[in-house]
Amino acid sequence: VNSSWKSTLFDITGDTKNTGIDSVRINFEKLTSGARVDWRLVNNQGIVIYPTPASGNTTEIISFTKLGADTSAYYPLNGLIAENFRIEFDYSSGSTSATVPIKNIKIYGSSK
């Protein structure tokens, strides 16, 4: 599968530049064997802000292998400070017959 999707860029600065992303919940259709999509948050400079570079990973993985036949994944980001971001999904490591249809994405945050 050679497919990807990028959201629009969200500016979350508000009254202060100290805005944090508390968590991300991604809801999807029930995963089946071979299903996989990689995702990440990227800022307007093209820098990956989640997963953090210190983790050694450039993407998070939603997959049947990792989650089983689940329909939701929750990622605590613990107030990750950001001025803006977009979410990117990459299906290139997944199966052509077992995709991960995304239902919705919920991103929670707060001003610091």
N, C-alpha and C positions, 0 to 999 in steps of 0.2 A: 504494500500500500504506500503510495507516495502522495500523501495528503496532509495538509496542515490548516489551521485556522488561527487567526489573531483577532482579538477584540479591538475596539477603539481604545484610545488612550484616555484614562481617567485621571483628572487633576483633583487631588484630594487635600490640597493645602488648607482651604478654609481660612479662618481668621489667623491661624498660626501655621508655620511650616513644620511644627512638631505633631504631625498626624501619624497615627499608627494603624497598621493592619493587624487586627487581633486574630482573625481566623478566616479560613476559606472552607466552604462546604460545596462539594460538587455532587450533584444528583444525576443519575444516569439509568438507562435501562439495565435490567438484570444481566450481569456478566456471564458469559459462557466461555468454555474452554478455548484458549487462544486469543481472547479479547485483551487488547492493550492500547493505551494511549499515554503518551508522556506529556507533562505540562510544566509550565513555569511562569513566573511573573517577571516582566522586563520593564525597565523605565524608559523614558524618552531618549536616553543616550544609548540605548541598546544593551545596557548592563543588566545582567540577571540579578534580581534582588531576592528572589526565592526560587529554589532553595539557595541558601546563602553559600557563597564561595567556600567558606570554612568547612561546609559539610562534605566537600569533595564531589558533590553531584551537580550536574547542570540542569537536571529535570527531576520531577517527582513522577512516579509511575502509578497509574491506575491499571490493574490487570487482574485477570482471573487467578493467575498464579499467586499473586500477592494478597488478594482480598476474598477469593472464592466467589460464590454466586451472589454478590452484594449489589446494592442499588445506590449506595452513597458512600462518600469518603470525606472525612473531616481532617483538616490540617490546622493545628494551632500555630499561629505565627507570633504570638506573645508580644504584640505591639510593635511589630517591625516598622520602623520609621521610614516613611517614603513621601515624596512630593507628588508622584504620579506613578501609574503603572498600566500595563495591559496584560492580559492573560493569553498565553499561546498554547495551543494543542498541536501535537505532532503524532500522526498515526503511522509513520513510516516503519516502526518496529512491530506493528500489529498485524493481525490476520485480515485477509480480504473478505473472508466469510464470517468472521466473528469480530464485529466492530464494537465500539463503545459509544452508543448514541447518548450524547449529553442532553439531559432534560433542562437543567438550569444550574446556575452558579450563584452562590450567596457569599458575599464578602462582607465581613463585619470589621468595623474599625472605630477609633475614637480619637479625639483631640487630646494631646498631652499637655 
